Amino acid sequence: MKYNILIADDHFVVREGLKLILETSEQFHVIGEAENGKVAVELAMELQPDVILMDLNMPVMSGLEAIEQLHARDCRIPVVILTTYNEDDLMVKGLAMGAKGYLLKDSKRENLFRTLDSAIRGETLLQPEIMEAVFQARVRSNTSAAHRTAVYTSASNTSSTGYIPVLSEKEKIVLQAIAHGHRSKDIAFDMGISERTVKAHLTNIYNKLGVDSRAQAVAIAIERGLVHLG
């Protein structure tokens, strides 16, 4: 079975390069190309690809705006962010908005295929250094929010960010594993359980932490000392 890919990038050379690489695989087929976020949203709704490779910096409509538009239309097509080394803040925002992973534009062929495969399976594939960036962005956001609300809040009030949920031992193992970028399939193998059980643990973790993505779960878990990246 071939999976249909939509590539959104304002650089023709990047689109062509990705297309050439993807066409070397029997698993993927490029169904459409977009030069900006507006066209990406239109093609996504029309073509219904299995996954979208989305650049962040594009004219007319950025990749982040495109992701927002897709969410507003209740479009659940997984998005993988295309990024460069100097776009950490944008990439973190994209992951926080629900993107299923990221790819540096000079990523190796195997990493491209692996990330797309994970996104199609509904997983977020992240490396520890990216989770650290997500965590740092969350810390900055929490610090800013705390400063803004300080004048309205009594010092005796308990902050909701201080609450530490109770996770089972298996949930802690799963959370630690995803913090290190492991896939559900690999976690299931290592723990000797089914992939469905891993996903059930993830659902419980999301509910307890009040999140809906791996990036958010790990960011909160790091913040509250539930997992460590070292």
Secondary structure, 3 states (H helix, E strand, C coil): CCEEEEEECCCHHHHHHHHHHHCCCCCEEEEEEECCHHHHHHHHHHHCCCEEEEECCCCCCCHHHHHHHHHHCCCCCCEEEEECCCCHHHHHHHHHCCCCEEEECCCCHHHHHHHHHHHHCCCCECCHHHHHHHHHHHHHHHHHHHHHHHHHCCCCCCCHHHCCCCCCHHHHHHHHHHHCCCCHHHHHHHHCCCHHHHHHHHHHHHHHHCCCCHHHHHHHHHHCCCCCCC
